[in-house]
Amino acid sequence: MELIKAFLRRPAAASILSLIGVLAFYVVFGGVDLFKLAKAASWVNFAANLGIVAIPVGLLMIAGEMDISIGAMIPAGSITTAILSGYYGLPMWVGMAGALALGVLVGTVNGLLTVRTTVPSLIVTLGTLVGMQGIVLAAAVLLTGNASVTLAAPDWAKFVFGQLIGGSHQVIILWWLGLAAIFAFVLHKTRYGNWIFALGGDKVSARNAGIPTERLTITLFILSATAASFVGMCQAIQFNSAQVSGGMGYIFNAICCVVVGGVILTGGFGSVIGIFMGTITFAVVAQGIYFTQIDRNWSNLIIGAMLLIAVAMNESFRKLALSQVRRTAKKEA
C-alpha cells in the first residue's frame, strides 16, 4: 500500500496510468495487437518529433510560463535551413546554424518581453507566433518567389539528422532519447532544476532567495524556441524540402503531452519522465488508433477525455504529494 501511495505522489503517475488505460481500451474495444503496435514506427516517429518540443515547453510550464510560438518556429527552422543551404547553396552547416540562431533570437525576444513587461507569456508568445508566421511567409516569397523550397542535404547531414533507421524509424528518435536524458538530469539532479521548481512555485520568493529568475526565464524560452527550430531543421533535411505552413498542431499536441505528463498549469509541479511518458501516451492515442477497429473520427474524443482525466489525476496526485511533504515537515519539527 505504501508503495502505491509513493507512486501516486510522483508527477509521472498520471501519464503512466493514462498509457495503461489507453492500451487496455484499445485491446478490449479495438482488438489491437500490442506486439504489432509496439513494433510500429509511425507512433514512435510522431512521438520523437513532438517530444523534443514538449520537454522544453514542459519546463517552461513548470516554471509558470507558456510558449505557443513553437507553432511558427518549426516551419521557421525548416524554411531557414532550406533557403540558406538549398536556394542559396551555402554549406549545410550554415543553414543549420541559421535555423538554430533564429530559435535563440525568438526565444530571447519572448523571454525579454515576459520579464521586462507585465504582459503574460501566453500573450507575448501569441504575438511572436503570429509575427513569425508573417515573417516566414514574406521572407520565403521575397527571397525565393515561392512558399516551398527544396533542399539537397549532404550524406553526413542525412546520417545525423534525417536518416531512417531500419528503413522506418527516424534518427530523430535518438535525439529525443538523448535530450530527454539530459533534461531529466538537469531538472532533477542539479540546482537549476530546483530553481525551475522554485520559480513556478513562487516567483517573488525565488527572487528573494537569490535565484536569477529573469535569466532563468529567458533561458527557458530560448530552449523552447530553439528546440522547435531544431525539429523544423531535421524535417527539412529528411524530406528535402520546406514549406511555410505547418507546425500549428504542435501547440495543442505539446501542451497536451505536458499536461498528461503530470505538469500542473499553475507551475511548480512536474517531471521530465512524466512529460516523456505523456508524449508516448499521446502518440499511442493519435497514431495507435489506426491499428484498431475503432473509427478514426473518435480519436479526438479519446484525446479530450484522456486530457480531462489526466488533469483531474494531476491535481489529486499533487495534493497527495503536498500532504506528504507537510507530514514530513511536522515530524522533523
Residue pairs with C-beta under 8 A, 6 or more apart in sequence:
5 320
5 324
7 13
8 317
8 320
9 317
9 320
9 321
9 324
10 262
10 271
10 274
10 317
10 321
11 261
11 262
11 263
11 269
11 270
11 271
11 273
11 274
11 314
11 317
11 318
12 261
12 262
12 271
12 273
12 274
12 277
13 262
13 274
13 313
13 317
14 260
14 261
14 262
14 274
14 278
14 310
14 313
14 314
14 317
15 260
15 261
15 262
15 274
15 275
15 277
15 278
15 280
15 281
15 310
16 277
17 313
18 260
18 278
18 281
18 306
18 309
18 310
18 313
19 277
19 280
19 281
19 284
21 306
21 309
22 281
22 284
22 285
22 288
22 302
22 306
23 32
23 34
23 284
25 302
26 32
26 37
26 284
26 288
26 289
26 291
26 292
26 294
27 34
29 292
29 294
30 289
30 291
30 292
30 293
30 294
31 292
31 293
32 288
32 291
32 292
33 291
36 291
37 43
37 284
37 288
37 291
40 287
40 288
40 291
41 168
41 169
41 170
42 287
42 290
43 283
43 284
43 286
43 287
43 288
44 169
44 173
44 283
45 169
45 170
45 172
45 173
46 283
46 286
46 287
47 176
47 279
47 280
47 282
47 283
48 170
48 172
48 173
48 175
48 176
49 170
49 172
49 176
49 231
49 234
49 235
50 250
50 253
50 254
50 257
50 279
50 282
50 283
51 176
51 180
51 257
51 275
51 276
51 279
52 172
52 175
52 176
52 179
52 227
52 230
52 231
53 70
53 74
53 224
53 227
53 228
53 231
53 250
53 254
54 253
54 254
54 257
54 258
54 261
54 275
54 278
54 279
55 179
55 180
55 183
55 227
55 272
55 275
55 276
56 183
56 220
56 223
56 224
56 227
57 67
57 70
57 224
57 254
57 255
57 258
58 257
58 258
58 261
58 263
58 270
58 272
58 275
59 183
59 187
59 196
59 220
59 223
59 224
59 272
60 66
60 67
60 121
60 220
60 221
60 224
61 200
61 255
61 258
61 263
61 265
61 267
61 270
62 187
62 196
62 197
62 200
62 263
62 267
62 268
62 269
62 270
63 196
63 199
63 200
63 216
63 217
63 220
63 267
64 199
64 200
64 203
64 266
64 267
64 268
65 114
65 121
65 217
65 220
65 221
65 267
66 120
66 121
66 122
66 125
67 110
67 121
67 125
67 221
67 224
67 225
68 122
68 125
68 126
68 129
68 251
68 255
69 106
69 110
69 125
69 126
69 128
69 129
69 132
69 224
69 225
69 228
70 224
70 225
70 227
70 228
70 247
70 250
70 251
70 254
71 129
71 247
71 248
71 249
71 250
71 251
72 128
72 129
72 130
72 131
72 132
72 133
72 136
72 247
73 102
73 103
73 106
73 132
73 225
73 228
73 229
73 232
73 247
74 228
74 229
74 231
74 232
74 235
74 246
74 247
74 250
75 136
75 232
75 242
75 243
75 244
75 245
75 246
75 247
76 99
76 102
76 103
76 106
76 132
76 135
76 136
76 229
76 232
77 99
77 100
77 102
77 103
77 228
77 229
77 230
77 231
77 232
77 233
77 236
78 99
78 232
78 233
78 235
78 236
78 242
78 243
78 246
79 136
79 139
79 140
79 149
79 232
79 236
79 242
79 243
79 244
80 95
80 98
80 99
80 102
80 229
80 232
80 233
81 95
81 96
81 98
81 99
81 151
81 232
81 233
81 236
81 237
81 242
82 95
82 149
82 150
82 151
82 236
82 241
82 242
83 95
83 139
83 140
83 143
83 144
83 149
83 242
84 90
84 94
84 95
84 98
85 91
85 92
85 94
85 95
85 96
85 151
85 153
86 95
86 149
86 150
86 151
86 152
86 236
86 242
87 143
87 144
87 149
92 153
92 154
92 156
92 157
95 151
95 233
96 157
96 233
99 229
99 230
99 232
99 233
100 226
100 229
100 230
100 233
102 229
103 222
103 225
103 226
103 227
103 228
103 229
103 230
104 222
104 225
104 226
106 128
106 132
106 225
106 229
107 218
107 221
107 222
107 223
107 224
107 225
107 226
108 218
108 221
108 222
109 128
110 121
110 124
110 125
110 128
110 221
110 224
110 225
111 217
111 218
111 219
111 220
111 221
111 222
112 218
113 119
113 124
114 120
114 121
114 124
114 217
114 218
114 221
115 213
115 214
115 217
115 218
117 124
121 221
129 251
133 244
136 244
137 147
137 244
140 146
140 147
140 149
140 244
141 147
147 243
147 244
147 245
148 241
148 242
148 243
148 244
149 241
149 242
149 243
150 240
150 241
151 236
151 237
151 240
151 241
151 242
152 240
153 161
153 162
153 236
153 237
153 240
157 237
158 237
158 238
159 171
160 171
161 171
161 172
161 175
161 233
161 234
161 237
161 238
162 170
162 171
162 234
162 237
162 238
162 239
163 170
163 171
163 238
164 170
164 171
165 171
165 173
165 174
170 238
172 231
172 234
172 238
175 234
179 227
180 272
180 276
183 272
184 271
184 272
184 273
184 276
186 192
186 193
187 193
187 196
187 271
187 272
188 271
188 272
192 216
195 206
195 211
195 212
195 216
196 216
196 220
197 268
197 269
198 205
198 206
198 209
198 211
199 206
199 211
199 213
199 216
199 217
199 267
200 266
200 267
200 268
200 269
201 267
201 268
202 268
203 213
206 213
207 213
228 247
228 250
232 242
232 247
235 242
236 242
253 282
253 286
256 278
256 282
256 303
256 307
257 275
257 278
257 279
257 281
257 282
258 270
258 275
258 278
259 265
259 278
259 307
259 310
259 311
259 314
260 278
260 281
260 282
260 306
260 307
260 310
261 270
261 271
261 274
261 275
261 276
261 277
261 278
261 279
262 269
262 270
262 271
262 274
262 275
262 278
262 310
262 314
262 317
263 269
263 270
263 274
263 275
263 314
264 270
264 314
264 315
264 318
269 314
269 318
269 321
278 310
281 306
282 303
285 299
285 302
285 303
285 306
286 299
286 303
289 296
289 298
289 299
289 302
290 296
